[in-house]
Amino acid sequence: MAVKTSSAKVAAAKDTLAGLVTSKDVQAKQKQQAQLKYLNGYSASTIEQVKRHIENDTLENLLLSRYPTIHDIRTDKALYDYAMEFKQQFLKQSDPISKVSFDEKISLSHQALGLHTYANRVQGNKVKAKNEIRISSRLRHVPEPLLRMVVVHELAHLKEKDHNKAFYQLCKYMTADYHQLELDLRLLLTCIELGKSPY
């Protein structure tokens, strides 16, 4: 016995099937989220602009137009001297820094490009703070303003341990365009995630 189905029911069934999410849809969404993981917390309009740049394959050109060259700081000594210039200019009264170096072990998977560590050491009757800054080796070949943003970020931890309002005000005091540089560094990380680093 043949079953008759109305055309309305067939159309409704097709609409239902069309609305179902397939595994390809899920994979595409996961891939897009992975590509944009460095932009969590940014506005929907900013994320939409970045998506358009990714779709149009123009994100790396945007970065190159803003930052056409990379810095020439290659050694730990040069990085230390670079960081100390900022410390002397903006944070003279803060605790001394014993070491600033590039570190191969800091990876993008930890979503950290720099680390500030400190330890209090007792020497006789005195307590001395030992501060070290380590910067990801990936930042050896980026534009100077993007390196500056990470160095300033880590230096700000000498006075402010937490990422609070005072911390970000201090970062902006040391480099006025801090928030733009942070966004641009996140755009570079997105390019790297896509396998399209411009540097």
N, C-alpha and C positions, 0 to 999 in steps of 0.2 A: 504494500500500500504506500503510495507516494504521499509525502507530506507537503502541503501547500504552505508557503510562507509569504506573507505580504511583503511588498516592496518596502514598506515603512520599517518593518522589522529587520530586513536585510540592511537597510541604510543605517539603522540604529546600531546593529551589530558591527558594521564596518567602522562607524564612529567610535565605538567602544574599543575596538582593536587598534585603531589609529592612535587613540589616547594612551595606550599601554606603553610603559617604559621598557625598552629592550636592554639587553646587556650591553649593546653597543652604545646606547644613550648613557648608561651608567659609566662606562669606560671613558667616553668623551668628556663627561662632567668631571670625573676624577682627574683626567689629564689636564683639563683647564684649571681645576683647583690647585694642582701641583705646580702649574706654570705661574700661578698668581699667589703662591703661598707667602711671598715676601711682602705682599701688599695688604695683608690682613689689617683691618683697622682704618683703612683709608675710605673715603666717601665712595658711594656708588658711582658718581659721575667721574671720579678719577679712575676707578677700575674700568669703567666703560671706555674711557679714552685709551687706556693701556691695551685693552682688548682690541680696539680698532687698530692701534699701531702693530699689534701682533698679527692680526689678520692681513693687514696691508704690507707686512714685512718692512716696517719703517722704524721700529724701536731702536735698533742699533744706529741708524742714521741720525735719529734725534739726539742720541747721546754724543755721537761724533760731532754734530753741529755745535753742541754746548761745550764739549771738552775734546778738542781735536788732538791733543798730545798727552802723553803720560809723563809722570814725574821721573826724576833720575836718582831717587833715593833707593839704593840697592843693598847697602850694608847696615848691620845693626848699629854701628857707630854713627852713620849718617842719620839713621832714624832717631837715635838718642838725641843727637844735636838738634834735629828738627823739632822734636817734642819739647826739649828744654827751652827753645826759643819761645814757645807759647807759654810754658810754665813761668819763665822769667818775666814775661810781659803781663800775664794775667793772674798768676797764682804764686807770687813771690813768698807769701806767708804760709803756704801749705807745706805739708810734710815733704821731705826730700824723696826723690825717685832714685832707686839704686840701679835700675836696669830698664831699658826699653829695647825690645828686640822683635824681629820677625819670627814667627813660629809656624813650622810646617804642620803641626798637630791640630791647629785650629781649623776646622773644616766648616763648610757651608751647611752641612747636615745638622749642626748644632745651632744654626741661625745666629752665630756670633762671629764677629770679625776681629774682635779685640777682647782682651781680658785684663782686668786690673786686679792684682792680688796684693794683699798686705798682711803682714804678720807683726805682732809686737814681740820684741825680743828684750829680755832682761840682761843688762850688762852692768854688773855691780849694783849700785843703788838706782840706776836709771832704766827707764823703759824706752826703747827706741823702736819706731815704726819702720818697717822695711817695705817699701812700695815697689812693685814691678808692673810694667805694662808690656803685654805681648800682643802683637798685631799679626793677623793671618798673613802668611806668605803670599796668598793670592793678591794682596794689595801692593805687591812690588811692581805690578805692571798696570796701574790704573792712573787716571788723571790726578794731579796733586790736590785739587779741591776735595775729591772723594776720600783720599788718604787723610787729609786735614780733618774731615768730619769725624772719622773714627778716632784719631789721636785726641781731638778736643773732647769727644765723648768719654774716652778713658781718663783723660786728665780731670774732667769734672768730677769723677768718682773720688778724687783726692779730698774734695770738700763735701760732696753729697753722695752717700753710699747708695741711696735709692733713686729710682727713676720718678721723681716727683716734680712738682712745679718749679721749685728752686733749682733742681738739677738742670732742667731744660732752659731756664732763664740764664744760668751760668754758661751753658753751651752756646746760647745765642749771643751772650756777651763776648765770648771768645771768637765766634764767627757768626756774623749777623744773619747769613743765609743758611744757617744750620739745618732748618727743616727742609728746605729745597734740596740741599746736598744729601740729606738722608733719603728723600724720595728718589733722587737720581741714582744713588747707590743701590737702592732696592730695584730700580729699573735695570741697572747693570746686572744684578744678581738674577733677575728674571731672564735677561738675555743669555746669561751663562747657563741657566736651567734649560733654555731652549736650544743650547748648543750654538749660539750665534753671538758670542762675545765680540764686540768691536775692537778690543785691545789685545 
